[in-house]
Every structure is written in C-alpha cells, then in structure tokens.
Amino acid sequence: MDRKLGIITLESARKLGTRVDSIISKWRHSGSFLIPSECPRFSSGEGKGILKESIRDLDLYILVDVCNSSLTYKMDGQMNRMSPDDHYQDLKRIIAACNGKAERLTVIMPFLYEGRQHRKTTRESLDCAVMLRELEEMGVHSIITFDAHDPRMQNVTPLRSLESVSPALQFTQVLLAEYEDLRIDSEHLMFIAPDEGATQRVVFMATLFGVNIGMFYKRRDYSRIVDGTNPIIAHDFCGGSVEGMDCIVIDDMISSGGSMIDVASQLRDRGARRIFLFSTFGLFTNGMAKFDAAYEKGVFDRIFTTNLVYQKPELLERPYYQTVNMERYIAAIIDTVNTGGKLSTLIKPANRIRQAVEDYKKFYQ
C-alpha cells in the first residue's frame, strides 16, 4: 500500500537527493517530494535543524553523506570544514525536528558513519554501534546503507532494519558497457581481494562471472598505531598466476589509496594484462597525485567508484576515472519500500548480474 512520500536531503547529500527526487517524480508523474530543511549555525558553532514544511504522517526518507568534505561553517570567526561527526550531528538535528510526526522514518546513509570502527580490540570506543543505538532510540525505523564495512553491525539493532546494499550490479553494467574485449573465463579474468576483509565481495562477483579469485593479506606492525590503525608492512599474494589476465580489484573504499596502488603494482609485476580498481566509496583523502603517478607508470588502467559520496572535482577530471551512477538505484529503493514492494529483488541482484554476464558473452565472445 502506498504511503505519502517525503524526502529530506541534508546539505551534504543535496545534489544526489535532488536527482533522486527528480527520478521518482518523473516515474510517478507528480511534483517534487522534497521537504525543505536546513541546519544553520550560531557564531559559536552550535546549530539547529529546521523543517520548512509539515512532515506529519509521511513516509519520510532522509539522505545524508557523512563523507562530504567540501562543506564548511563559521565558528568564532574562523571557517571550519565539516567532518563526519558534524554531518551526523546535523542528521540527528533533523530527526529531532521531525518530533515523531512522520509515520515512518528511514535514513539513507550510503557510507555508514563510523563503519570502520566496527569492532573493539582493546579499551576503545565502538562508535558505529553507538550511532545505530542512538538512531534507534530517536525513532528511526530503518537504515539503508551501501557496502557496509562489516554488515554484522545489523546485530546491534535486531528489532530495526539495517540494509547493506551491494552496488555489484551497477559496477558490472558499467564495466561491460565500457569494454567490449573482455574474455570472461578463468583463463583470462580474475577477481582480486586486496585484503582478507574484501574476500566475501570478491567471491560473490567471481562466482557469478564464473572465474577464479586471488587474495592479498596485509602484514601489519602491531607494535604501533599510525592514523588510527596499525601500519601495513607488506601485501602478500595468495592465488594462481595472473600473467596475461585482466584483474579486477574490489574493495569497499579507497581512502589514501596506498593499499590499492601497492596491490596493483604487485599484479603488474606478476604480468597482469589490465588492472581495474573497483571501490564503492572513492574518498581519496590524500589527493590524486599518487594515483596520477601510478597511472603514468602503467600500474593500473581504470578506477571505478560510485557517486554515493561527494566526488572531488579533480577526481572527475582524471582520464582514468569512471563514475558508477547510483541515483536510479536509490530512487528504485525508495519507490519500492514506499509502495510496499519486495526490497530483496533490488539488494540481492545475483540473477541480474549473471544474466548480464551471459548476455555479454553471447554478444561479444
């Protein structure tokens, strides 16, 4: 049964949210579903959430991008760049402004806030779990995220829905549309996990493509911590020969990019033909210089990331970069949930990936 739909896009996700709203409005032949909102700041840096229209009895979807590093606010006369903490605080302000008036409240948070701090190994905080419990207590009915660093975080709120959606279908479609000379068999193509944490993603894709996998494991220096983690000493490879093969490296995020470039370098040294880097979230926290240099040396051929998070202008200008557009996918998720459809057909796209591969092989091989 259809519910009255409302969409709130925080400033961090306004570009993405506006396009999603436009798609749904076109599908339904109706006006916009956007609810105007803002989170202004006082000169002290404190803020508040404001809704400019009623949301009473709406099926409400709130979009937030906690990774948008382009936004700033003034505090004590100085400009501060918004951190993930600031974006999350603004999300809570908007939820508080809803004041329980919505019929149902769903948060769409493509990059799961504090998802990298998903487990405790010593006397430390468990930030992702704290966030999920806070949203549950504030009345959020469900959370939709993409490619969560650890999907087991849904166990924190067993009475609420946390859906971790895979963008594997969209990556497959873009890759097959861009390249007409792929040989999809175990002699010419291999999926690569850059570390043990990415193995499940790689096994999923390799199974549907009908090819083998390889895996790197990280040797770390556990005697010290640098930038919040134990530094990587080396990446060691486990798998068969990659000589003459196209290799697709899959991970959930590219942060500084050091690991991806090291893995690609090793694959190139082992004789790989082409190397494609797939990552749901392209953060590129240390800029593009390292990737520019690696590309000029022939370390990799193409980088694919989604537009689920803020994309830096310099990234979009790179000749080796390809965007995987997710706007229609998010629109389809909202439309399906709002109309009471089965979300499983969207978030588990194994059959559609397998069909896309079969169609490609019939046409090009």
ChimeraX attribute file (.defattr): number of C-alpha atoms within 10 A of each C-alpha:
attribute: neighborCount
match mode: 1-to-1
recipient: residues
	/A:1	7
	/A:2	12
	/A:3	15
	/A:4	15
	/A:5	21
	/A:6	22
	/A:7	24
	/A:8	25
	/A:9	26
	/A:10	23
	/A:11	19
	/A:12	22
	/A:13	22
	/A:14	15
	/A:15	12
	/A:16	21
	/A:17	23
	/A:18	17
	/A:19	15
	/A:20	24
	/A:21	24
	/A:22	19
	/A:23	19
	/A:24	20
	/A:25	16
	/A:26	12
	/A:27	12
	/A:28	10
	/A:29	9
	/A:30	10
	/A:31	11
	/A:32	16
	/A:33	18
	/A:34	21
	/A:35	18
	/A:36	14
	/A:37	17
	/A:38	18
	/A:39	18
	/A:40	14
	/A:41	14
	/A:42	12
	/A:43	13
	/A:44	10
	/A:45	15
	/A:46	11
	/A:47	16
	/A:48	16
	/A:49	20
	/A:50	17
	/A:51	16
	/A:52	9
	/A:53	10
	/A:54	13
	/A:55	22
	/A:56	16
	/A:57	15
	/A:58	17
	/A:59	20
	/A:60	27
	/A:61	24
	/A:62	22
	/A:63	22
	/A:64	29
	/A:65	26
	/A:66	27
	/A:67	25
	/A:68	21
	/A:69	19
	/A:70	12
	/A:71	13
	/A:72	14
	/A:73	15
	/A:74	15
	/A:75	14
	/A:76	10
	/A:77	10
	/A:78	11
	/A:79	12
	/A:80	13
	/A:81	14
	/A:82	17
	/A:83	16
	/A:84	16
	/A:85	13
	/A:86	13
	/A:87	23
	/A:88	18
	/A:89	17
	/A:90	23
	/A:91	24
	/A:92	16
	/A:93	17
	/A:94	21
	/A:95	22
	/A:96	15
	/A:97	16
	/A:98	19
	/A:99	12
	/A:100	16
	/A:101	14
	/A:102	19
	/A:103	15
	/A:104	19
	/A:105	22
	/A:106	21
	/A:107	21
	/A:108	21
	/A:109	22
	/A:110	26
	/A:111	24
	/A:112	26
	/A:113	24
	/A:114	18
	/A:115	18
	/A:116	13
	/A:117	16
	/A:118	19
	/A:119	15
	/A:120	10
	/A:121	8
	/A:122	6
	/A:123	6
	/A:124	9
	/A:125	13
	/A:126	16
	/A:127	17
	/A:128	19
	/A:129	20
	/A:130	13
	/A:131	17
	/A:132	21
	/A:133	15
	/A:134	13
	/A:135	19
	/A:136	18
	/A:137	10
	/A:138	14
	/A:139	18
	/A:140	20
	/A:141	17
	/A:142	19
	/A:143	23
	/A:144	22
	/A:145	19
	/A:146	21
	/A:147	22
	/A:148	24
	/A:149	20
	/A:150	15
	/A:151	17
	/A:152	11
	/A:153	19
	/A:154	18
	/A:155	12
	/A:156	16
	/A:157	15
	/A:158	9
	/A:159	11
	/A:160	18
	/A:161	16
	/A:162	22
	/A:163	19
	/A:164	23
	/A:165	21
	/A:166	19
	/A:167	22
	/A:168	20
	/A:169	20
	/A:170	17
	/A:171	22
	/A:172	18
	/A:173	16
	/A:174	15
	/A:175	17
	/A:176	16
	/A:177	10
	/A:178	10
	/A:179	8
	/A:180	13
	/A:181	9
	/A:182	17
	/A:183	15
	/A:184	18
	/A:185	14
	/A:186	15
	/A:187	15
	/A:188	18
	/A:189	25
	/A:190	28
	/A:191	27
	/A:192	31
	/A:193	24
	/A:194	26
	/A:195	21
	/A:196	11
	/A:197	16
	/A:198	18
	/A:199	19
	/A:200	11
	/A:201	18
	/A:202	23
	/A:203	18
	/A:204	13
	/A:205	23
	/A:206	21
	/A:207	14
	/A:208	17
	/A:209	22
	/A:210	15
	/A:211	17
	/A:212	20
	/A:213	23
	/A:214	23
	/A:215	23
	/A:216	21
	/A:217	16
	/A:218	17
	/A:219	14
	/A:220	14
	/A:221	14
	/A:222	11
	/A:223	7
	/A:224	10
	/A:225	10
	/A:226	9
	/A:227	6
	/A:228	8
	/A:229	11
	/A:230	14
	/A:231	16
	/A:232	15
	/A:233	11
	/A:234	15
	/A:235	18
	/A:236	14
	/A:237	18
	/A:238	13
	/A:239	12
	/A:240	11
	/A:241	14
	/A:242	20
	/A:243	16
	/A:244	15
	/A:245	20
	/A:246	22
	/A:247	25
	/A:248	23
	/A:249	25
	/A:250	25
	/A:251	22
	/A:252	20
	/A:253	20
	/A:254	21
	/A:255	16
	/A:256	17
	/A:257	18
	/A:258	15
	/A:259	17
	/A:260	22
	/A:261	20
	/A:262	16
	/A:263	25
	/A:264	27
	/A:265	18
	/A:266	16
	/A:267	25
	/A:268	20
	/A:269	12
	/A:270	13
	/A:271	14
	/A:272	23
	/A:273	17
	/A:274	19
	/A:275	24
	/A:276	20
	/A:277	22
	/A:278	25
	/A:279	23
	/A:280	26
	/A:281	24
	/A:282	26
	/A:283	22
	/A:284	19
	/A:285	11
	/A:286	12
	/A:287	15
	/A:288	16
	/A:289	10
	/A:290	14
	/A:291	22
	/A:292	14
	/A:293	11
	/A:294	17
	/A:295	17
	/A:296	10
	/A:297	10
	/A:298	14
	/A:299	22
	/A:300	25
	/A:301	17
	/A:302	17
	/A:303	21
	/A:304	20
	/A:305	24
	/A:306	21
	/A:307	16
	/A:308	25
	/A:309	23
	/A:310	20
	/A:311	20
	/A:312	16
	/A:313	8
	/A:314	9
	/A:315	17
	/A:316	12
	/A:317	10
	/A:318	14
	/A:319	12
	/A:320	16
	/A:321	15
	/A:322	19
	/A:323	17
	/A:324	21
	/A:325	16
	/A:326	17
	/A:327	19
	/A:328	15
	/A:329	15
	/A:330	24
	/A:331	19
	/A:332	18
	/A:333	19
	/A:334	24
	/A:335	19
	/A:336	16
	/A:337	16
	/A:338	19
	/A:339	13
	/A:340	11
	/A:341	14
	/A:342	11
	/A:343	16
	/A:344	11
	/A:345	13
	/A:346	18
	/A:347	18
	/A:348	15
	/A:349	16
	/A:350	17
	/A:351	12
	/A:352	16
	/A:353	20
	/A:354	18
	/A:355	13
	/A:356	17
	/A:357	19
	/A:358	15
	/A:359	12
	/A:360	18
	/A:361	16
	/A:362	8
	/A:363	9
	/A:364	10
	/A:365	12
